[in-house]
Each structure stands twice: as structure tokens, then as C-alpha cells.
Amino acid sequence: MVIQKILLPYNFTSLDQKALDFVINAFSHLKDTEITIFNAYTAVPEIETTDTSITGKLKGSLGYLSQQIIQRESELNEVAQRLIQHGFGENRIKTIFKPRKKDIAGEIIESARSEKFDVIVLNRKHARVTRFFSGSVSHKVVMALKDTAVCIVS
């Protein structure tokens, strides 16, 4: 039995929720699928300074950001639990929660190539002027990957 590997990048937006619902509706009845929920976050920088009132405030802010990252990891595990509740086997769900080293599209492309995913389910925001200059994540992923199905939920 060949297992179809599906990558679901998830960034906790309503559009990501829509992509999750699509995955549930399209793949929950298939027993030979493996879902990987992917999130690449911006790491909190390590700053070593002497104790002053300003650096104390900075450390407090960095501590808050670190707590937010821990919260996001917990929320990503809740997404995995939602998949289990909708019929996916627990042994067929993985999560990747890692610090981002490049842009989001680059992280998705690198993960898709290294893990050899068959399908990537992305969402797409409606066009904005800024994406005209920077390019969208979905467009970059589609253009970079060969032999991988990319499903865009809009």
C-alpha cells in the first residue's frame, strides 16, 4: 500500500482553517494518507545585555513572544487533534513546528523536497498591491516544485 503524503502549511488564519476543512472533507475517508501540519515561526532572538530598566522591558517583551510561540505550538497540536476527531489515524498525522530560516515559501519548498510530499494544500489570499511586488507564497511554491500536486484553497 502506497501512502500519499500531504503537507498542510498552517499559520492560524481563517484561510488556514478553510484549507484544514478542505483536507478533512477531501482526504478523511482515505486510509492511506499521511498529513503533516507545518508551521515555521520567527524565532525570538537571544539578547545578552546588562540589567537596566530598558533592557528589563526588552527582556519582558521577549519573554512574552516566547510564550506566544509555546502557545502556537499547543494550537498546532490542537489542529492535529481535530484531524484525529475527523477520522484520520493518529499514527498518520505529523507536525512540523520549527524556527524560520528563510521566507515562508522557501521553508515550504525545502520541506516538500526533503520529505517528498505528494500533495501540498495551500490557501491563497486575495490579490493585494504588495504581493504584486513581492510575489505570493502559493505562486512561489507552484513555480518551484515539480512532480508535486499543489492544491490551492481560496
ChimeraX commands (.cxc) that place a marker at each C-alpha (Angstrom):
marker #1 position 0.00,0.00,0.00 radius 0.5
marker #1 position 1.43,3.36,-1.08 radius 0.5
marker #1 position 0.91,6.17,1.40 radius 0.5
marker #1 position 0.08,9.56,-0.03 radius 0.5
marker #1 position 1.92,12.27,1.90 radius 0.5
marker #1 position 0.10,15.59,2.26 radius 0.5
marker #1 position 1.66,18.83,3.54 radius 0.5
marker #1 position -0.64,21.41,5.12 radius 0.5
marker #1 position 1.14,24.67,5.94 radius 0.5
marker #1 position -0.79,26.28,8.80 radius 0.5
marker #1 position -0.42,29.82,10.10 radius 0.5
marker #1 position -3.54,30.13,12.29 radius 0.5
marker #1 position -5.66,32.31,9.98 radius 0.5
marker #1 position -9.25,31.87,8.85 radius 0.5
marker #1 position -7.92,30.92,5.41 radius 0.5
marker #1 position -5.81,28.18,7.01 radius 0.5
marker #1 position -8.97,26.94,8.71 radius 0.5
marker #1 position -10.60,26.75,5.28 radius 0.5
marker #1 position -7.67,24.69,3.96 radius 0.5
marker #1 position -7.93,22.40,7.01 radius 0.5
marker #1 position -11.64,21.90,6.33 radius 0.5
marker #1 position -10.79,21.03,2.71 radius 0.5
marker #1 position -8.25,18.41,3.85 radius 0.5
marker #1 position -10.82,16.90,6.21 radius 0.5
marker #1 position -13.51,16.74,3.52 radius 0.5
marker #1 position -11.24,15.53,0.72 radius 0.5
marker #1 position -8.96,13.06,2.50 radius 0.5
marker #1 position -10.53,11.84,5.76 radius 0.5
marker #1 position -12.13,8.83,4.06 radius 0.5
marker #1 position -8.79,7.70,2.62 radius 0.5
marker #1 position -6.88,5.40,4.94 radius 0.5
marker #1 position -3.59,5.56,3.02 radius 0.5
marker #1 position -2.84,9.24,3.62 radius 0.5
marker #1 position -0.34,10.88,5.94 radius 0.5
marker #1 position -0.94,14.52,6.88 radius 0.5
marker #1 position 1.88,16.80,8.02 radius 0.5
marker #1 position 0.83,20.11,9.54 radius 0.5
marker #1 position 3.61,22.63,9.03 radius 0.5
marker #1 position 4.39,25.93,10.73 radius 0.5
marker #1 position 7.61,27.91,10.51 radius 0.5
marker #1 position 7.72,30.71,13.06 radius 0.5
marker #1 position 10.02,33.67,13.55 radius 0.5
marker #1 position 12.36,32.79,16.40 radius 0.5
marker #1 position 12.85,35.12,19.34 radius 0.5
marker #1 position 16.39,36.48,19.30 radius 0.5
marker #1 position 18.75,35.78,22.17 radius 0.5
marker #1 position 19.96,39.09,23.58 radius 0.5
marker #1 position 22.55,39.31,26.31 radius 0.5
marker #1 position 22.68,42.68,27.99 radius 0.5
marker #1 position 23.37,44.20,31.35 radius 0.5
marker #1 position 20.38,44.81,33.58 radius 0.5
marker #1 position 18.92,48.25,33.08 radius 0.5
marker #1 position 15.35,49.46,33.05 radius 0.5
marker #1 position 15.27,49.48,29.25 radius 0.5
marker #1 position 16.74,46.01,28.83 radius 0.5
marker #1 position 14.39,44.76,31.54 radius 0.5
marker #1 position 11.44,45.89,29.43 radius 0.5
marker #1 position 13.02,44.31,26.37 radius 0.5
marker #1 position 13.51,41.00,28.17 radius 0.5
marker #1 position 9.89,41.14,29.30 radius 0.5
marker #1 position 8.75,41.62,25.72 radius 0.5
marker #1 position 10.95,38.79,24.52 radius 0.5
marker #1 position 9.55,36.58,27.26 radius 0.5
marker #1 position 6.04,37.39,26.06 radius 0.5
marker #1 position 6.99,36.47,22.49 radius 0.5
marker #1 position 8.48,33.18,23.71 radius 0.5
marker #1 position 5.20,32.40,25.47 radius 0.5
marker #1 position 3.32,33.16,22.24 radius 0.5
marker #1 position 5.47,30.62,20.39 radius 0.5
marker #1 position 4.72,27.98,23.03 radius 0.5
marker #1 position 1.01,28.80,22.69 radius 0.5
marker #1 position 1.19,28.43,18.89 radius 0.5
marker #1 position 2.80,25.01,19.22 radius 0.5
marker #1 position -0.02,23.95,21.50 radius 0.5
marker #1 position -2.57,25.26,18.99 radius 0.5
marker #1 position -0.86,23.30,16.22 radius 0.5
marker #1 position -1.27,20.15,18.28 radius 0.5
marker #1 position -4.97,21.03,18.65 radius 0.5
marker #1 position -5.22,21.11,14.85 radius 0.5
marker #1 position -3.75,17.60,14.78 radius 0.5
marker #1 position -6.36,16.52,17.33 radius 0.5
marker #1 position -9.09,17.94,15.11 radius 0.5
marker #1 position -7.86,15.76,12.25 radius 0.5
marker #1 position -7.97,12.73,14.55 radius 0.5
marker #1 position -11.55,13.59,15.55 radius 0.5
marker #1 position -12.50,13.63,11.86 radius 0.5
marker #1 position -11.23,10.15,11.09 radius 0.5
marker #1 position -7.51,10.43,10.48 radius 0.5
marker #1 position -5.40,7.86,12.28 radius 0.5
marker #1 position -3.16,9.26,15.00 radius 0.5
marker #1 position -0.17,7.47,13.51 radius 0.5
marker #1 position -0.84,9.21,10.16 radius 0.5
marker #1 position -0.57,12.78,11.48 radius 0.5
marker #1 position 2.69,14.63,11.98 radius 0.5
marker #1 position 3.50,18.19,12.91 radius 0.5
marker #1 position 6.50,20.28,11.94 radius 0.5
marker #1 position 6.93,23.35,14.14 radius 0.5
marker #1 position 10.28,24.96,13.52 radius 0.5
marker #1 position 12.02,28.32,13.52 radius 0.5
marker #1 position 12.04,30.03,10.17 radius 0.5
marker #1 position 15.41,30.50,8.48 radius 0.5
marker #1 position 14.12,31.89,5.16 radius 0.5
marker #1 position 10.84,33.15,3.76 radius 0.5
marker #1 position 7.73,31.01,4.21 radius 0.5
marker #1 position 7.65,29.89,0.59 radius 0.5
marker #1 position 11.28,28.77,0.84 radius 0.5
marker #1 position 10.54,26.81,4.03 radius 0.5
marker #1 position 7.57,25.06,2.40 radius 0.5
marker #1 position 9.58,24.25,-0.74 radius 0.5
marker #1 position 12.51,22.90,1.29 radius 0.5
marker #1 position 10.23,20.73,3.40 radius 0.5
marker #1 position 8.32,19.46,0.35 radius 0.5
marker #1 position 11.54,18.45,-1.37 radius 0.5
marker #1 position 13.22,16.86,1.65 radius 0.5
marker #1 position 10.15,14.91,2.82 radius 0.5
marker #1 position 8.91,14.11,-0.72 radius 0.5
marker #1 position 5.29,15.18,-0.27 radius 0.5
marker #1 position 2.78,14.14,-2.93 radius 0.5
marker #1 position 0.29,16.95,-2.28 radius 0.5
marker #1 position 0.59,20.42,-0.75 radius 0.5
marker #1 position -2.60,22.17,0.32 radius 0.5
marker #1 position -2.18,25.95,0.42 radius 0.5
marker #1 position -4.56,28.82,0.89 radius 0.5
marker #1 position -4.46,31.96,-1.15 radius 0.5
marker #1 position -5.21,35.48,-0.05 radius 0.5
marker #1 position -6.96,37.73,-2.48 radius 0.5
marker #1 position -4.61,39.93,-4.50 radius 0.5
marker #1 position -3.07,42.97,-2.89 radius 0.5
marker #1 position -0.74,45.51,-4.39 radius 0.5
marker #1 position 2.17,44.48,-2.12 radius 0.5
marker #1 position 2.09,40.90,-3.44 radius 0.5
marker #1 position 2.46,42.31,-6.95 radius 0.5
marker #1 position 5.99,43.31,-5.96 radius 0.5
marker #1 position 6.92,40.52,-3.54 radius 0.5
marker #1 position 5.06,37.57,-5.08 radius 0.5
marker #1 position 2.67,35.28,-3.26 radius 0.5
marker #1 position 3.66,32.19,-1.31 radius 0.5
marker #1 position 1.37,29.98,-3.39 radius 0.5
marker #1 position 2.81,31.28,-6.65 radius 0.5
marker #1 position 6.41,30.72,-5.50 radius 0.5
marker #1 position 5.60,27.17,-4.34 radius 0.5
marker #1 position 3.80,26.26,-7.56 radius 0.5
marker #1 position 6.63,27.59,-9.71 radius 0.5
marker #1 position 9.38,25.86,-7.70 radius 0.5
marker #1 position 8.01,22.35,-7.32 radius 0.5
marker #1 position 7.88,19.65,-9.96 radius 0.5
marker #1 position 6.14,16.28,-9.57 radius 0.5
marker #1 position 4.11,17.58,-6.62 radius 0.5
marker #1 position 0.39,18.37,-6.73 radius 0.5
marker #1 position -0.37,21.76,-5.24 radius 0.5
marker #1 position -3.97,22.37,-4.24 radius 0.5
marker #1 position -4.87,26.00,-3.61 radius 0.5
marker #1 position -7.92,26.66,-1.46 radius 0.5
marker #1 position -9.35,30.11,-1.98 radius 0.5
marker link #1:1,2 radius 0.2
marker link #1:2,3 radius 0.2
marker link #1:3,4 radius 0.2
marker link #1:4,5 radius 0.2
marker link #1:5,6 radius 0.2
marker link #1:6,7 radius 0.2
marker link #1:7,8 radius 0.2
marker link #1:8,9 radius 0.2
marker link #1:9,10 radius 0.2
marker link #1:10,11 radius 0.2
marker link #1:11,12 radius 0.2
marker link #1:12,13 radius 0.2
marker link #1:13,14 radius 0.2
marker link #1:14,15 radius 0.2
marker link #1:15,16 radius 0.2
marker link #1:16,17 radius 0.2
marker link #1:17,18 radius 0.2
marker link #1:18,19 radius 0.2
marker link #1:19,20 radius 0.2
marker link #1:20,21 radius 0.2
marker link #1:21,22 radius 0.2
marker link #1:22,23 radius 0.2
marker link #1:23,24 radius 0.2
marker link #1:24,25 radius 0.2
marker link #1:25,26 radius 0.2
marker link #1:26,27 radius 0.2
marker link #1:27,28 radius 0.2
marker link #1:28,29 radius 0.2
marker link #1:29,30 radius 0.2
marker link #1:30,31 radius 0.2
marker link #1:31,32 radius 0.2
marker link #1:32,33 radius 0.2
marker link #1:33,34 radius 0.2
marker link #1:34,35 radius 0.2
marker link #1:35,36 radius 0.2
marker link #1:36,37 radius 0.2
marker link #1:37,38 radius 0.2
marker link #1:38,39 radius 0.2
marker link #1:39,40 radius 0.2
marker link #1:40,41 radius 0.2
marker link #1:41,42 radius 0.2
marker link #1:42,43 radius 0.2
marker link #1:43,44 radius 0.2
marker link #1:44,45 radius 0.2
marker link #1:45,46 radius 0.2
marker link #1:46,47 radius 0.2
marker link #1:47,48 radius 0.2
marker link #1:48,49 radius 0.2
marker link #1:49,50 radius 0.2
marker link #1:50,51 radius 0.2
marker link #1:51,52 radius 0.2
marker link #1:52,53 radius 0.2
marker link #1:53,54 radius 0.2
marker link #1:54,55 radius 0.2
marker link #1:55,56 radius 0.2
marker link #1:56,57 radius 0.2
marker link #1:57,58 radius 0.2
marker link #1:58,59 radius 0.2
marker link #1:59,60 radius 0.2
marker link #1:60,61 radius 0.2
marker link #1:61,62 radius 0.2
marker link #1:62,63 radius 0.2
marker link #1:63,64 radius 0.2
marker link #1:64,65 radius 0.2
marker link #1:65,66 radius 0.2
marker link #1:66,67 radius 0.2
marker link #1:67,68 radius 0.2
marker link #1:68,69 radius 0.2
marker link #1:69,70 radius 0.2
marker link #1:70,71 radius 0.2
marker link #1:71,72 radius 0.2
marker link #1:72,73 radius 0.2
marker link #1:73,74 radius 0.2
marker link #1:74,75 radius 0.2
marker link #1:75,76 radius 0.2
marker link #1:76,77 radius 0.2
marker link #1:77,78 radius 0.2
marker link #1:78,79 radius 0.2
marker link #1:79,80 radius 0.2
marker link #1:80,81 radius 0.2
marker link #1:81,82 radius 0.2
marker link #1:82,83 radius 0.2
marker link #1:83,84 radius 0.2
marker link #1:84,85 radius 0.2
marker link #1:85,86 radius 0.2
marker link #1:86,87 radius 0.2
marker link #1:87,88 radius 0.2
marker link #1:88,89 radius 0.2
marker link #1:89,90 radius 0.2
marker link #1:90,91 radius 0.2
marker link #1:91,92 radius 0.2
marker link #1:92,93 radius 0.2
marker link #1:93,94 radius 0.2
marker link #1:94,95 radius 0.2
marker link #1:95,96 radius 0.2
marker link #1:96,97 radius 0.2
marker link #1:97,98 radius 0.2
marker link #1:98,99 radius 0.2
marker link #1:99,100 radius 0.2
marker link #1:100,101 radius 0.2
marker link #1:101,102 radius 0.2
marker link #1:102,103 radius 0.2
marker link #1:103,104 radius 0.2
marker link #1:104,105 radius 0.2
marker link #1:105,106 radius 0.2
marker link #1:106,107 radius 0.2
marker link #1:107,108 radius 0.2
marker link #1:108,109 radius 0.2
marker link #1:109,110 radius 0.2
marker link #1:110,111 radius 0.2
marker link #1:111,112 radius 0.2
marker link #1:112,113 radius 0.2
marker link #1:113,114 radius 0.2
marker link #1:114,115 radius 0.2
marker link #1:115,116 radius 0.2
marker link #1:116,117 radius 0.2
marker link #1:117,118 radius 0.2
marker link #1:118,119 radius 0.2
marker link #1:119,120 radius 0.2
marker link #1:120,121 radius 0.2
marker link #1:121,122 radius 0.2
marker link #1:122,123 radius 0.2
marker link #1:123,124 radius 0.2
marker link #1:124,125 radius 0.2
marker link #1:125,126 radius 0.2
marker link #1:126,127 radius 0.2
marker link #1:127,128 radius 0.2
marker link #1:128,129 radius 0.2
marker link #1:129,130 radius 0.2
marker link #1:130,131 radius 0.2
marker link #1:131,132 radius 0.2
marker link #1:132,133 radius 0.2
marker link #1:133,134 radius 0.2
marker link #1:134,135 radius 0.2
marker link #1:135,136 radius 0.2
marker link #1:136,137 radius 0.2
marker link #1:137,138 radius 0.2
marker link #1:138,139 radius 0.2
marker link #1:139,140 radius 0.2
marker link #1:140,141 radius 0.2
marker link #1:141,142 radius 0.2
marker link #1:142,143 radius 0.2
marker link #1:143,144 radius 0.2
marker link #1:144,145 radius 0.2
marker link #1:145,146 radius 0.2
marker link #1:146,147 radius 0.2
marker link #1:147,148 radius 0.2
marker link #1:148,149 radius 0.2
marker link #1:149,150 radius 0.2
marker link #1:150,151 radius 0.2
marker link #1:151,152 radius 0.2
marker link #1:152,153 radius 0.2
marker link #1:153,154 radius 0.2
view
